[in-house]
Amino acid sequence: MSGTARRRTAGGGGPAAGRAAGGGSSNILQFYTDDSPGLQVGPTTVLVASLSFVGIVVLLHIWGKFRM
């Protein structure tokens, strides 16, 4: 060795070298397989349920203010 450090190339060579940037979409699809155990709920159902919950909480807060 002559005392100089070896520089890494831009391609890397680590475990993530073969992956594209932002390639997480294939990992999301693993959650929506038919053979996954448990209750399968779509994103629209989750959105409607969460917005309904927030709306009910807001209405209860308003109702509590007028009741006092």
Distance bins in CASP14 RR format, pairs under 12 A and 6 or more apart:
PFRMAT RR
TARGET T0000
AUTHOR 0000-0000-0000
RMODE 2
METHOD distances of the structure
MODEL  1
8 14 0 0 0 0 1 0 0 0 0 0 0
8 17 0 0 0 0 0 1 0 0 0 0 0
9 17 0 0 0 0 0 1 0 0 0 0 0
10 17 0 0 0 0 0 1 0 0 0 0 0
11 17 1 0 0 1 0 0 0 0 0 0 0
11 18 0 0 0 0 1 0 0 0 0 0 0
11 19 0 0 0 0 0 1 0 0 0 0 0
12 18 0 0 0 0 1 0 0 0 0 0 0
12 19 0 0 0 0 0 1 0 0 0 0 0
13 19 0 0 0 0 0 1 0 0 0 0 0
16 22 0 0 0 0 0 1 0 0 0 0 0
16 23 0 0 0 0 0 1 0 0 0 0 0
16 24 0 0 0 0 0 1 0 0 0 0 0
19 25 0 0 0 0 0 1 0 0 0 0 0
19 26 0 0 0 0 1 0 0 0 0 0 0
19 27 0 0 0 0 0 1 0 0 0 0 0
20 26 0 0 0 0 1 0 0 0 0 0 0
22 28 0 0 0 0 0 1 0 0 0 0 0
23 29 0 0 0 0 0 1 0 0 0 0 0
24 30 0 0 0 0 0 1 0 0 0 0 0
24 31 0 0 0 0 0 1 0 0 0 0 0
25 31 0 0 0 0 0 1 0 0 0 0 0
25 32 0 0 0 0 0 1 0 0 0 0 0
26 32 0 0 0 0 0 1 0 0 0 0 0
27 33 0 0 0 0 0 1 0 0 0 0 0
28 43 0 0 0 0 0 1 0 0 0 0 0
29 36 0 0 0 0 0 1 0 0 0 0 0
30 36 0 0 0 0 1 0 0 0 0 0 0
31 37 0 0 0 0 0 1 0 0 0 0 0
31 38 0 0 0 0 0 1 0 0 0 0 0
31 40 0 0 0 0 1 0 0 0 0 0 0
31 41 0 0 0 0 0 1 0 0 0 0 0
31 42 0 0 0 0 1 0 0 0 0 0 0
31 43 0 0 0 0 0 1 0 0 0 0 0
32 40 1 0 0 1 0 0 0 0 0 0 0
32 41 0 0 0 0 0 1 0 0 0 0 0
32 42 1 0 0 1 0 0 0 0 0 0 0
32 43 0 0 0 0 1 0 0 0 0 0 0
33 40 0 0 0 0 1 0 0 0 0 0 0
34 40 0 0 0 0 1 0 0 0 0 0 0
39 45 0 0 0 0 0 1 0 0 0 0 0
39 46 0 0 0 0 0 1 0 0 0 0 0
40 46 0 0 0 0 0 1 0 0 0 0 0
41 47 0 0 0 0 0 1 0 0 0 0 0
41 48 0 0 0 0 0 1 0 0 0 0 0
41 49 0 0 0 0 1 0 0 0 0 0 0
41 50 0 0 0 0 0 1 0 0 0 0 0
42 48 0 0 0 0 1 0 0 0 0 0 0
42 49 0 0 0 0 0 1 0 0 0 0 0
43 49 0 0 0 0 0 1 0 0 0 0 0
43 50 0 0 0 0 0 1 0 0 0 0 0
44 50 0 0 0 0 0 1 0 0 0 0 0
44 51 0 0 0 0 0 1 0 0 0 0 0
45 51 0 0 0 0 0 1 0 0 0 0 0
45 52 0 0 0 0 0 1 0 0 0 0 0
46 52 0 0 0 0 0 1 0 0 0 0 0
46 53 0 0 0 0 0 1 0 0 0 0 0
47 53 0 0 0 0 0 1 0 0 0 0 0
47 54 0 0 0 0 0 1 0 0 0 0 0
48 54 0 0 0 0 0 1 0 0 0 0 0
48 55 0 0 0 0 0 1 0 0 0 0 0
49 55 0 0 0 0 0 1 0 0 0 0 0
49 56 0 0 0 0 0 1 0 0 0 0 0
50 56 0 0 0 0 0 1 0 0 0 0 0
50 57 0 0 0 0 0 1 0 0 0 0 0
51 57 0 0 0 0 0 1 0 0 0 0 0
51 58 0 0 0 0 0 1 0 0 0 0 0
52 58 0 0 0 0 0 1 0 0 0 0 0
52 59 0 0 0 0 0 1 0 0 0 0 0
53 59 0 0 0 0 0 1 0 0 0 0 0
53 60 0 0 0 0 0 1 0 0 0 0 0
54 60 0 0 0 0 0 1 0 0 0 0 0
54 61 0 0 0 0 0 1 0 0 0 0 0
55 61 0 0 0 0 1 0 0 0 0 0 0
55 62 0 0 0 0 1 0 0 0 0 0 0
55 63 0 0 0 0 0 1 0 0 0 0 0
56 62 0 0 0 0 0 1 0 0 0 0 0
56 63 0 0 0 0 0 1 0 0 0 0 0
57 63 0 0 0 0 0 1 0 0 0 0 0
57 64 0 0 0 0 0 1 0 0 0 0 0
58 64 0 0 0 0 0 1 0 0 0 0 0
58 65 0 0 0 0 0 1 0 0 0 0 0
59 65 0 0 0 0 0 1 0 0 0 0 0
59 66 0 0 0 0 0 1 0 0 0 0 0
60 66 0 0 0 0 0 1 0 0 0 0 0
60 67 0 0 0 0 0 1 0 0 0 0 0
61 67 0 0 0 0 0 1 0 0 0 0 0
61 68 0 0 0 0 0 1 0 0 0 0 0
62 68 0 0 0 0 0 1 0 0 0 0 0
END
